[in-house]
């Protein structure tokens, strides 16, 4: 895969570090509010089905959830995507990742482009 035989593998990654004050939601009402916001943001098509769930079932789910809020003070992001490799190696690595069946590796390949 690498242009030169004397080389070591590269590990590509995208990382986000969040620093801040964490507050744990202690009541089911707080948990439900957070859960509803998550559904609204990430799975709006599930909202109607969620609202039709039996309340006993929903309460059981809420009892098993640890919900939290983070008041963000600092956000750090880093991408390590073979920048230290030659153009030829980067192209080879990107192609291998793109050819993978793993969606995460395919995503890294797109980010490398």
C-alpha distances in whole Angstrom, upper triangle without the diagonal:
4,7,9,9,12,10,11,9,11,14,15,18,22,25,28,31,35,38,41,44,44,47,47,49,51,53,52,54,51,48,49,49,46,45,46,45,41,42,44,40,38,39,42,43,43,46,49,48,48,51,53,51,54,55,55,52,51,52,51,47,48,50,46,44,44,44,43,43,42,44,41,41,38,35,31,28,25,21,18,15,13,16,15,12,12,12,9,7,10,10,6,7,10,10,8,11,14,13,14,18,18,20,20,16,17,19,17,15,18,19,16,17
4,6,7,9,7,9,9,10,13,15,18,22,24,28,31,34,37,41,44,44,47,47,49,52,54,54,55,52,49,51,50,47,46,48,46,42,44,45,42,39,41,44,45,45,48,51,50,50,53,55,54,56,57,57,54,52,54,52,49,50,51,48,46,45,45,44,44,42,43,40,41,37,34,30,27,24,20,17,15,11,14,12,9,9,10,8,5,9,10,7,8,12,12,11,14,16,16,17,21,21,23,21,18,19,21,18,16,19,19,16,18
4,7,9,9,11,12,13,17,17,21,24,27,31,33,37,39,43,46,46,50,50,52,55,57,57,58,55,52,54,53,50,49,51,49,45,47,48,44,42,44,47,47,48,51,54,53,53,56,58,57,60,60,61,57,56,58,56,52,53,55,51,49,48,48,47,47,45,46,43,43,39,36,32,29,26,22,19,17,13,15,13,9,8,9,7,6,10,10,9,11,14,14,14,16,18,19,20,24,24,26,24,21,22,23,20,18,21,21,18,19
4,6,6,10,12,13,17,19,22,25,28,32,34,38,40,44,47,47,50,51,53,56,58,58,59,56,54,55,55,51,51,53,50,47,49,50,46,44,46,49,50,51,53,56,55,55,58,60,59,62,62,62,59,57,59,57,54,55,56,52,50,49,49,48,48,46,47,44,43,40,37,33,30,27,24,20,18,15,16,13,10,10,12,10,9,12,14,12,13,17,17,17,19,21,22,23,27,26,28,27,23,24,26,23,21,24,24,20,22
4,6,9,11,14,17,19,23,27,29,33,35,38,41,45,48,48,51,51,54,56,59,58,59,57,54,56,55,52,51,53,51,48,49,51,47,45,47,50,51,51,54,57,56,55,59,60,59,61,62,62,58,57,59,57,54,55,55,52,50,49,49,48,48,46,48,45,45,41,38,35,32,28,25,22,20,16,18,16,13,13,16,13,11,15,16,14,15,18,19,17,20,22,22,23,26,26,29,27,23,25,27,24,22,26,26,22,24
4,7,10,13,17,19,23,26,28,32,33,37,39,43,46,46,49,50,53,55,58,57,59,56,53,55,55,51,51,53,51,48,49,51,47,45,47,51,51,52,54,57,56,55,59,61,59,62,62,62,58,57,58,57,53,54,55,51,49,48,48,47,47,45,46,43,43,39,37,33,31,27,24,21,20,16,18,14,12,13,16,15,13,16,18,16,16,20,21,19,21,24,24,25,28,28,30,28,24,26,28,24,23,27,26,23,25
4,7,9,13,15,19,22,24,28,29,33,35,39,42,42,46,46,49,51,54,54,55,52,50,51,51,47,47,49,47,44,46,47,44,41,44,47,48,48,51,54,53,52,55,57,56,58,58,58,55,54,55,53,50,50,51,48,46,45,45,44,44,41,43,40,39,36,33,29,27,23,21,17,16,13,14,11,10,11,14,13,10,13,16,14,13,17,18,17,18,21,22,22,25,25,26,24,21,23,24,21,20,24,23,20,22
4,7,10,13,16,20,21,25,27,30,33,36,39,39,42,43,45,48,51,50,52,49,46,48,48,44,44,46,44,41,43,44,41,39,41,44,45,45,48,51,50,49,52,54,52,55,55,55,52,50,51,50,46,47,48,44,42,41,41,40,40,38,40,37,37,33,31,27,25,21,19,15,14,12,14,11,10,13,16,15,12,13,16,14,13,16,18,16,17,20,21,20,23,22,24,22,19,21,22,19,19,22,21,19,22
4,7,10,13,17,19,22,24,28,31,34,37,37,40,40,43,45,48,47,49,46,43,45,45,41,41,43,41,38,39,41,38,35,37,41,42,42,44,47,46,45,49,50,49,51,52,52,48,47,48,46,43,44,45,41,39,38,38,37,38,36,37,35,35,31,29,25,22,19,16,13,12,10,13,11,10,13,15,14,11,12,14,12,10,13,15,13,13,17,18,17,20,18,20,18,15,18,19,15,16,19,18,16,19
4,6,10,13,15,19,21,25,27,31,34,34,37,38,40,43,45,45,46,43,41,42,42,38,38,40,38,35,37,38,35,32,35,38,39,39,42,45,44,43,46,48,47,49,50,50,46,45,46,45,41,42,43,39,37,36,36,35,35,33,34,31,31,28,25,22,19,15,13,9,8,7,10,9,9,12,14,14,10,10,13,12,9,12,14,13,12,16,17,16,19,17,19,16,13,16,16,13,13,17,15,13,16
4,7,10,12,16,18,22,24,28,31,31,34,34,36,39,41,41,42,39,37,39,38,35,34,37,35,31,33,35,31,29,31,35,36,36,38,42,41,39,43,45,43,46,46,46,43,41,42,41,37,38,39,35,33,32,32,31,31,29,31,28,29,25,22,19,16,13,11,8,8,8,11,11,11,15,16,17,13,12,15,14,10,12,15,13,11,15,17,15,18,15,16,13,11,14,14,11,12,15,14,13,16
4,7,10,14,16,20,23,26,29,29,32,33,35,38,40,40,40,38,35,37,36,33,32,34,32,29,31,32,28,26,29,32,33,34,36,39,38,37,41,43,41,44,44,45,41,40,41,40,36,37,38,35,32,31,31,30,29,27,29,26,27,23,20,17,14,11,8,5,5,6,9,11,11,14,15,16,13,11,13,13,10,10,13,12,10,13,16,14,17,14,14,11,9,12,11,7,10,12,10,9,13
4,6,10,13,16,19,23,26,26,29,29,31,34,36,36,37,34,32,33,33,29,29,31,29,25,27,29,25,23,26,29,31,31,33,36,36,34,38,40,38,41,41,42,38,37,38,37,33,33,35,32,29,28,27,26,26,24,25,22,23,20,17,14,11,8,6,5,6,9,11,13,14,18,18,19,16,14,16,17,13,13,16,15,12,15,17,16,17,14,14,10,10,12,10,7,11,12,10,10,14
4,7,10,14,17,20,23,23,26,27,29,32,34,34,34,31,29,31,30,26,26,28,26,23,25,26,22,21,24,27,28,29,30,34,34,32,35,38,37,39,39,40,37,35,36,35,32,31,33,30,27,26,25,23,23,21,22,19,20,17,13,11,8,6,4,6,8,11,13,15,17,20,20,21,19,16,18,19,16,15,18,18,14,16,19,18,19,16,14,11,11,13,10,8,12,12,9,11,14
4,7,10,13,17,20,20,23,24,26,29,31,31,32,29,27,29,28,24,25,27,24,21,24,25,22,20,24,26,29,29,30,34,33,32,34,37,36,38,38,38,36,33,34,33,30,29,31,28,25,23,22,21,20,17,19,16,17,14,11,8,6,5,6,9,11,14,15,17,19,23,23,25,22,19,22,23,19,18,22,21,18,20,23,21,22,18,17,13,14,16,13,12,15,16,13,14,18
4,7,10,13,16,16,20,21,23,26,29,29,29,26,24,26,25,21,22,24,22,19,22,23,20,19,22,25,27,27,28,32,32,30,33,35,34,37,36,37,34,32,32,32,28,28,29,27,23,21,20,18,17,14,15,12,13,11,7,6,5,7,9,12,14,18,18,20,23,26,26,28,26,23,25,26,23,22,25,24,21,23,26,24,24,21,19,15,17,19,16,15,18,18,15,17,20
4,7,10,13,14,17,19,21,25,27,28,28,25,24,26,25,21,22,25,22,20,23,24,21,21,24,27,29,29,30,33,33,31,33,36,35,37,36,37,34,32,32,32,28,27,28,26,23,20,19,16,15,12,13,10,11,8,6,5,6,9,12,14,17,20,21,22,25,28,29,31,28,26,28,29,26,25,28,28,24,26,29,27,27,24,22,19,20,22,19,18,22,22,19,21,24
4,7,10,11,14,16,19,22,24,25,26,22,21,23,22,18,20,22,20,18,22,22,19,20,23,25,28,28,28,32,32,29,31,35,33,36,34,35,33,30,30,30,27,25,26,25,21,18,16,13,12,9,9,7,8,6,5,7,9,12,15,18,21,24,24,26,29,32,32,34,32,29,31,33,29,28,31,31,27,29,32,30,30,26,24,21,23,25,22,21,25,24,21,23,26
4,7,9,13,15,18,21,24,25,26,22,22,24,23,20,22,24,21,20,24,25,22,23,26,28,31,30,30,34,34,31,33,36,35,37,35,36,34,31,31,31,28,26,27,25,22,19,17,14,12,8,8,6,6,5,6,8,12,15,18,21,24,27,27,28,31,34,35,37,35,32,35,36,32,31,35,34,31,32,35,33,33,30,28,25,27,29,25,25,28,28,25,27,30
4,6,10,13,16,19,22,23,23,19,20,22,21,18,21,23,20,20,23,24,22,23,26,28,31,30,30,33,34,31,32,35,34,36,34,34,33,30,29,30,27,25,25,24,21,18,16,12,10,6,5,4,5,7,9,12,15,18,21,24,27,30,30,32,35,38,38,41,38,36,38,39,36,35,38,37,34,35,38,36,36,32,30,27,30,31,28,28,31,31,28,30,33
4,7,10,13,16,19,21,21,17,18,21,19,17,20,22,20,19,23,24,22,23,26,28,31,30,29,33,33,30,31,34,33,34,32,32,31,28,27,28,25,23,23,23,19,16,14,10,8,6,5,7,8,10,12,15,18,22,25,28,31,34,34,35,38,41,42,44,42,39,41,42,39,38,41,40,37,38,41,38,38,34,32,30,32,34,31,31,34,34,31,33,36
4,7,10,12,15,17,18,14,14,18,16,14,17,19,17,17,21,22,20,21,24,26,29,27,26,30,30,27,28,31,29,31,28,29,28,25,24,24,22,19,20,19,16,12,10,7,6,5,7,9,11,13,14,17,19,22,25,28,31,34,34,36,39,42,42,44,42,39,41,42,38,37,40,39,36,37,40,37,36,33,31,28,31,33,30,30,34,33,31,33,36
4,6,9,12,14,15,11,12,15,14,12,15,17,16,16,20,21,20,21,24,25,28,26,25,28,28,25,26,29,27,28,26,26,25,22,21,22,20,17,17,17,14,11,9,6,5,6,8,11,13,16,17,20,23,26,29,31,34,37,38,40,42,45,45,47,45,42,44,45,41,40,43,42,38,39,42,39,38,35,33,30,33,35,32,32,36,35,33,36,38
4,6,9,11,12,9,9,13,13,11,13,16,16,16,19,20,20,21,23,24,27,25,24,27,26,23,24,27,25,25,23,23,22,19,18,18,16,13,13,14,11,7,6,4,6,9,11,14,17,19,20,22,24,27,30,32,35,38,39,41,43,46,47,48,46,43,45,45,42,40,43,42,38,39,41,39,37,34,32,30,33,35,32,33,36,36,34,37,39
4,6,8,9,6,6,9,10,9,11,14,14,14,17,18,19,20,21,22,25,22,21,24,24,20,21,23,22,22,19,20,19,16,15,16,14,11,11,12,9,7,5,5,7,11,13,16,19,21,22,25,27,30,32,35,37,40,41,43,45,48,48,50,48,45,46,47,43,42,44,43,40,40,42,40,38,35,33,31,34,36,33,34,38,37,35,38,41
4,7,9,7,7,11,12,12,13,16,17,17,19,21,22,23,24,25,27,25,23,25,25,21,21,24,22,22,19,18,19,16,14,15,14,10,10,12,10,8,8,9,11,14,16,20,22,25,26,28,30,33,35,38,40,43,44,46,48,52,52,53,51,48,50,50,46,45,47,46,42,43,45,42,40,37,35,34,37,39,36,37,41,40,39,42,44
4,5,5,6,9,10,11,12,14,16,17,18,20,21,22,23,24,26,23,21,23,23,19,19,21,19,19,16,16,16,14,11,13,13,9,9,12,10,10,9,11,13,17,19,22,25,27,28,31,32,35,37,40,42,45,47,49,51,54,54,55,53,50,51,52,48,47,49,48,44,44,46,43,41,38,36,35,39,40,37,39,42,41,40,43,45
4,5,5,6,8,10,10,12,14,15,16,18,20,20,20,21,23,20,18,20,19,15,15,17,15,15,12,12,13,10,8,10,10,6,7,10,9,10,9,12,14,18,20,23,27,29,29,32,33,36,37,40,42,45,46,49,50,53,53,54,52,49,50,50,47,45,47,46,43,43,45,42,39,37,35,34,37,38,36,38,41,40,39,42,44
4,5,5,6,9,10,10,12,14,15,16,18,20,20,20,22,19,17,19,19,15,14,17,16,16,13,14,15,11,10,13,12,9,11,13,12,12,11,13,14,18,19,23,26,28,28,32,33,36,38,41,42,46,47,49,51,54,53,55,53,50,51,51,48,46,48,47,43,44,46,43,41,38,36,35,38,39,36,38,42,40,39,43,44
4,5,5,6,9,10,11,13,14,15,17,18,19,19,22,20,17,20,20,16,16,19,18,19,16,17,17,13,12,15,13,10,12,13,11,11,8,9,10,14,16,19,22,24,25,28,29,32,34,37,39,43,44,46,48,51,50,52,50,47,48,49,45,44,46,45,41,42,44,41,39,36,34,32,36,37,34,36,39,38,37,40,42
4,5,5,6,9,10,11,12,14,15,16,17,18,20,17,16,18,18,14,15,18,16,17,14,15,14,11,10,12,10,7,9,10,8,8,6,8,10,14,16,19,23,24,24,27,28,31,33,35,37,41,42,44,46,49,48,50,47,44,46,46,43,41,43,42,38,39,41,38,36,33,31,30,33,34,32,33,37,36,34,38,40
4,5,5,6,9,10,10,12,14,15,15,15,17,15,12,15,15,11,11,14,13,14,12,13,13,9,9,12,10,7,10,12,10,11,9,11,13,16,19,21,25,27,26,29,30,33,34,37,38,42,43,46,47,50,49,51,49,45,46,47,44,42,43,43,39,39,41,38,36,33,31,30,34,34,32,34,37,36,35,39,40
4,5,5,6,9,10,11,12,14,15,14,17,15,13,15,16,13,13,16,16,17,15,17,16,13,13,16,13,11,14,15,12,13,10,11,11,15,16,19,23,25,24,27,28,31,33,36,38,41,42,45,47,49,48,50,48,45,46,47,43,41,43,43,39,39,41,39,37,34,31,30,34,34,32,33,37,35,34,38,39
4,5,5,6,9,10,11,12,13,14,17,15,13,16,17,14,14,18,17,19,17,18,17,14,14,16,13,11,14,14,11,11,7,8,8,12,14,16,20,22,21,24,25,28,29,32,34,38,39,41,43,46,45,47,44,41,42,43,40,38,40,39,36,36,38,35,34,30,28,27,31,31,28,30,33,32,31,34,36
4,5,5,6,9,10,10,11,12,14,12,10,14,14,10,12,15,14,16,14,16,14,11,12,14,11,9,13,12,9,11,8,10,11,15,17,19,23,24,23,26,26,28,30,33,34,37,39,41,43,45,45,46,44,41,41,42,39,37,39,38,34,34,36,34,31,29,26,25,29,30,27,29,32,31,30,34,35
4,5,5,6,9,10,10,9,12,10,8,11,12,9,9,13,13,15,14,17,15,12,14,16,13,12,15,16,13,14,12,13,14,17,19,21,24,26,25,27,27,30,31,34,35,39,40,43,44,47,46,47,45,42,43,43,40,38,40,39,36,35,37,35,33,30,27,27,31,31,28,31,33,32,31,35,36
4,5,5,6,8,10,9,13,12,10,13,15,12,13,17,17,19,18,20,19,15,17,19,16,14,18,18,15,15,12,12,12,14,16,18,21,23,21,24,24,27,29,32,33,37,38,40,42,44,43,45,43,40,40,41,38,36,38,38,34,34,36,34,32,29,26,26,29,29,26,28,31,29,29,32,33
4,5,5,6,7,9,12,11,10,14,14,12,14,17,17,19,19,21,18,15,17,18,15,14,17,16,13,14,11,12,12,14,16,17,21,22,20,23,22,25,26,29,30,34,35,38,39,41,40,42,40,37,37,38,35,33,35,34,31,30,32,30,28,26,23,22,26,26,23,25,28,27,26,29,31
4,5,5,5,6,8,7,6,10,11,9,11,14,14,17,17,19,17,14,16,18,14,14,18,17,15,16,14,15,15,18,20,21,25,25,24,26,25,28,28,31,32,35,37,40,41,43,42,43,41,38,38,39,36,34,35,35,31,31,32,30,28,26,23,23,26,26,24,26,29,27,27,31,32
4,6,6,5,8,8,7,10,12,11,12,15,16,19,19,22,20,17,19,21,18,17,21,21,18,19,16,17,16,18,20,21,25,25,24,26,25,28,29,32,32,36,37,40,42,44,42,44,42,39,39,40,37,35,36,36,33,32,34,32,30,28,24,24,28,27,25,27,30,28,27,31,32
4,6,6,10,11,10,14,15,14,15,19,19,22,22,24,22,19,21,23,19,19,22,21,18,19,16,16,15,17,18,19,22,22,20,23,22,25,25,28,29,33,34,37,38,40,39,40,39,35,35,37,34,31,33,33,30,29,31,29,28,25,22,22,25,24,21,24,26,24,24,27,28
4,6,9,9,10,14,14,13,16,18,18,22,22,24,21,19,21,22,18,18,22,20,17,18,16,17,16,18,20,20,24,23,21,23,21,24,24,27,27,31,32,35,36,38,37,38,36,33,33,34,31,29,30,30,27,26,28,26,24,22,19,18,22,21,19,21,24,22,22,25,26
4,5,6,7,10,11,10,13,15,16,19,20,22,19,17,20,21,17,18,21,20,18,19,17,19,19,21,23,23,27,27,25,26,25,27,27,30,30,33,35,38,39,41,39,40,38,35,35,36,33,31,32,32,28,27,29,27,25,23,19,20,24,23,21,24,26,24,24,28,29
4,5,5,8,10,10,12,14,15,19,20,22,20,17,21,22,19,19,23,22,20,21,19,21,20,22,24,25,28,29,27,28,27,30,30,33,33,36,38,41,41,43,42,43,41,38,38,39,36,33,34,35,31,30,32,30,28,26,23,23,27,26,24,27,29,26,27,30,31
4,6,7,8,10,11,13,14,18,20,22,20,18,21,22,19,20,24,23,21,23,22,23,24,26,28,28,32,32,30,31,30,32,32,34,34,38,39,42,43,44,43,43,42,39,38,39,37,34,35,35,31,30,31,30,27,26,23,24,27,26,24,28,29,27,28,32,32
4,6,5,6,9,10,11,15,16,19,16,14,18,18,16,17,20,20,18,21,19,21,22,25,27,28,32,32,30,31,30,32,32,35,35,38,40,43,44,46,44,45,43,40,40,40,38,35,36,35,32,31,32,30,27,26,23,24,28,27,25,28,30,29,29,33,33
4,6,5,6,9,10,14,15,18,16,13,16,18,16,16,20,20,18,20,18,21,21,24,26,27,31,32,30,32,31,34,34,37,37,41,42,45,46,48,46,47,46,42,42,43,40,38,39,39,35,34,35,34,31,29,26,27,31,30,28,31,33,31,31,35,36
4,5,5,6,9,13,14,17,15,14,17,19,17,18,21,22,20,23,22,24,24,27,29,31,35,35,34,36,35,37,37,40,40,44,45,48,49,51,49,50,49,45,45,46,43,41,41,41,38,36,38,36,33,31,29,30,33,32,31,34,36,34,35,38,39
4,5,5,7,10,12,15,13,12,15,17,15,16,20,20,19,22,21,24,25,28,30,32,35,36,34,36,35,37,37,40,40,43,45,48,49,51,49,50,48,45,45,45,42,40,40,40,37,36,37,34,31,30,28,29,32,32,30,33,35,34,35,38,39
4,5,5,9,10,13,11,9,12,14,11,13,16,16,15,18,17,20,22,25,27,29,33,33,32,34,33,36,36,39,39,43,44,47,48,50,49,50,48,45,45,45,42,40,41,40,37,36,37,35,32,30,28,28,32,32,30,33,35,34,34,38,39
4,6,8,9,12,11,9,12,15,13,14,17,18,17,20,19,22,23,26,28,30,34,35,34,36,36,38,39,42,42,46,47,50,51,53,52,53,51,48,48,48,46,43,44,44,40,39,40,38,35,34,31,32,35,35,33,36,38,37,37,41,42
4,6,9,12,11,10,13,15,14,15,18,19,19,22,22,25,26,29,32,34,37,38,37,39,39,41,41,44,44,48,50,52,53,55,54,55,53,50,50,50,47,45,45,45,42,41,41,39,36,35,32,33,37,36,35,38,40,39,39,43,44
4,6,8,7,7,10,11,11,12,15,16,16,20,20,23,25,28,31,33,37,38,36,38,38,40,41,43,43,47,49,51,52,54,53,54,52,49,49,49,46,44,45,44,41,40,41,38,35,33,31,32,36,36,34,37,40,38,39,42,43
4,6,5,6,9,10,11,12,14,16,17,20,21,24,26,30,32,35,38,40,39,41,41,43,43,46,46,50,52,54,55,58,57,57,55,52,52,52,49,47,48,47,44,43,44,41,38,36,34,35,39,39,38,40,43,42,42,46,47
4,5,5,6,8,10,10,12,14,15,18,19,22,24,28,30,33,36,38,37,40,40,42,43,46,47,50,52,54,55,58,57,58,56,53,53,53,50,48,49,48,45,44,45,43,40,37,36,36,40,40,38,41,44,43,43,46,48
4,5,5,6,9,10,11,13,15,18,19,22,25,29,31,34,38,39,38,41,41,43,44,46,47,50,52,55,56,58,58,58,56,53,54,54,50,49,50,48,45,45,46,43,40,38,36,36,40,41,39,42,44,44,44,47,49
4,5,5,6,9,10,11,13,16,17,21,24,27,30,33,36,37,36,38,38,40,41,43,44,47,49,52,53,55,54,55,53,50,50,50,47,45,46,45,41,41,42,39,36,34,33,33,37,37,36,38,41,40,41,44,45
4,5,5,6,9,10,11,14,15,18,20,24,27,29,33,34,33,35,35,38,39,41,42,45,47,50,51,53,53,53,51,48,49,49,46,44,45,44,40,40,41,38,35,33,31,32,35,36,34,37,39,39,38,42,43
4,5,5,6,9,10,13,14,17,20,24,27,29,33,34,34,36,36,39,40,42,44,47,49,51,52,55,55,55,53,50,51,51,48,46,47,46,42,43,44,41,38,35,34,34,37,38,36,39,42,41,41,44,46
4,5,5,7,9,12,14,18,21,24,28,30,33,35,34,36,36,38,39,41,43,46,48,50,51,54,54,54,52,49,50,49,46,45,46,44,41,41,42,39,36,34,32,32,36,37,36,38,41,40,40,43,45
4,5,5,6,10,12,15,18,22,25,27,31,32,31,33,33,35,36,38,39,42,44,46,47,50,50,51,48,45,46,46,43,41,42,41,37,38,39,36,33,30,29,29,32,33,32,34,37,36,36,39,41
4,5,5,8,9,13,16,19,22,25,28,29,29,31,32,34,35,38,39,42,44,46,48,51,50,51,49,46,47,47,44,42,44,42,39,39,40,37,35,32,30,30,34,35,33,35,38,37,36,40,42
4,6,8,10,14,17,20,24,26,29,31,30,33,33,36,37,39,41,44,46,48,49,52,52,53,50,48,49,49,45,44,45,44,40,41,42,39,36,34,32,32,35,37,35,36,40,39,39,42,44
4,7,10,13,17,20,23,25,28,29,29,31,31,33,34,36,38,41,43,45,46,49,49,50,47,44,46,45,42,41,42,40,37,38,39,36,33,30,29,28,32,33,32,33,37,37,36,39,41
4,6,10,13,16,20,22,25,26,25,27,28,30,31,33,35,38,40,42,43,47,46,47,45,42,43,43,40,38,40,39,35,36,37,34,32,29,27,26,30,31,29,31,34,34,33,36,38
4,7,10,13,17,19,22,23,23,25,26,28,30,32,34,37,39,40,42,45,45,47,44,41,43,43,39,38,40,39,35,36,38,35,33,29,28,26,30,32,29,30,34,34,33,35,38
4,7,10,14,16,19,21,20,23,24,26,28,31,33,36,37,39,41,44,44,46,43,40,42,42,39,37,39,38,35,35,37,34,33,29,27,26,29,31,28,29,33,32,31,34,36
4,7,10,12,16,17,17,20,21,24,27,29,31,35,36,38,40,43,43,45,42,39,41,42,38,37,39,38,34,35,38,35,34,30,28,26,29,31,28,29,33,32,30,33,35
4,7,9,13,14,15,18,20,23,25,28,31,34,35,37,39,42,42,44,42,39,40,41,38,36,39,38,35,35,38,35,34,31,29,26,30,31,28,29,32,31,29,32,34
4,6,9,11,11,15,17,20,23,26,28,32,32,34,37,40,40,42,40,37,39,40,36,35,38,37,33,34,37,35,34,31,28,26,29,30,27,27,31,30,27,30,33
4,6,9,11,14,17,21,24,27,29,33,33,35,38,41,41,43,41,38,40,41,38,36,39,39,35,36,39,37,37,33,31,28,31,32,29,29,32,31,29,31,33
4,6,7,11,14,17,20,23,26,29,29,31,34,37,37,40,38,34,37,38,35,33,37,36,33,34,37,35,35,31,29,26,29,30,26,26,30,29,26,28,30
4,7,10,14,17,21,24,27,30,29,31,34,37,37,40,38,35,37,39,36,34,38,38,34,36,39,37,37,34,31,28,30,32,28,28,31,30,27,29,31
4,7,10,13,17,20,23,26,25,27,30,33,33,36,34,31,34,35,32,31,35,35,31,33,36,34,35,31,29,26,28,29,26,25,28,27,24,26,28
4,7,10,14,17,20,23,22,24,27,30,30,33,31,28,30,32,29,27,31,31,28,29,32,31,31,28,25,22,24,25,22,21,24,23,20,22,24
4,7,10,13,16,19,19,21,24,27,27,30,28,25,27,29,26,25,28,28,25,27,30,28,29,26,24,21,22,23,20,19,22,21,18,19,22
4,7,10,13,16,16,18,21,24,24,26,24,21,24,25,22,21,24,25,22,23,26,25,26,23,21,17,19,20,17,15,18,18,14,16,18
4,7,10,12,12,14,17,20,20,23,21,18,21,22,19,18,22,22,19,21,24,23,25,21,20,16,17,18,15,13,16,16,12,13,16
4,6,9,9,12,14,17,17,19,17,14,17,18,15,14,18,18,16,17,21,20,22,19,17,14,14,15,13,10,12,13,9,10,13
4,6,7,9,11,14,15,17,14,12,15,16,13,13,17,16,14,17,20,19,21,19,18,14,13,15,13,10,12,13,10,9,13
4,6,8,9,12,12,14,11,8,11,12,9,9,13,13,11,13,16,16,19,17,16,13,11,13,11,8,9,10,8,6,10
4,5,5,8,9,11,8,6,10,11,8,9,13,13,12,14,17,17,20,18,19,16,13,15,14,10,11,13,11,8,11
4,5,8,9,11,10,8,11,13,11,12,15,16,15,17,20,20,23,22,21,19,16,17,16,13,13,14,12,9,11
4,7,9,12,10,9,13,14,12,14,17,17,17,19,22,22,25,24,24,21,19,20,19,16,16,18,15,12,15
4,7,8,6,6,10,10,10,11,14,15,15,17,19,20,24,23,23,21,18,19,19,15,15,17,15,12,14
4,5,5,6,9,10,10,12,14,15,16,18,20,21,25,24,25,23,20,20,21,17,16,18,17,13,14
4,6,5,6,9,10,10,12,14,15,16,18,20,24,23,23,22,19,19,19,16,14,16,15,11,11
4,5,5,6,9,10,11,13,14,15,17,19,23,23,23,22,19,19,20,17,14,16,17,13,13
4,5,5,6,8,10,11,12,14,15,17,21,20,21,20,16,17,18,15,13,16,15,12,13
4,5,5,6,8,10,10,12,14,16,19,19,19,17,14,14,15,12,10,12,12,8,9
4,6,5,6,9,10,10,12,14,18,18,18,18,14,14,15,12,9,11,12,9,9
4,5,5,6,9,10,11,13,16,17,18,17,14,13,15,13,10,13,14,11,12
4,5,5,6,9,10,11,15,14,15,14,10,11,13,10,8,11,12,9,11
4,6,5,6,9,10,14,13,13,13,9,9,10,8,5,8,9,6,8
4,5,5,6,9,12,13,14,14,10,9,12,10,7,10,12,10,10
4,5,5,6,10,11,13,13,9,9,12,11,8,12,13,12,13
4,5,5,9,8,9,9,5,6,8,7,5,9,11,10,11
4,6,8,9,9,10,7,5,8,8,5,7,10,10,10
4,7,9,10,12,9,7,11,11,9,11,14,14,14
4,5,8,9,7,6,10,11,9,12,14,14,16
4,6,9,8,8,11,12,12,14,16,17,18
4,5,5,6,9,10,11,13,15,16,17
4,5,5,6,9,10,11,12,14,16
4,5,5,6,9,10,11,12,15
4,5,5,6,9,10,11,13
4,5,5,6,9,10,11
4,5,5,6,9,10
4,5,5,6,9
4,5,5,7
4,5,5
4,5
4
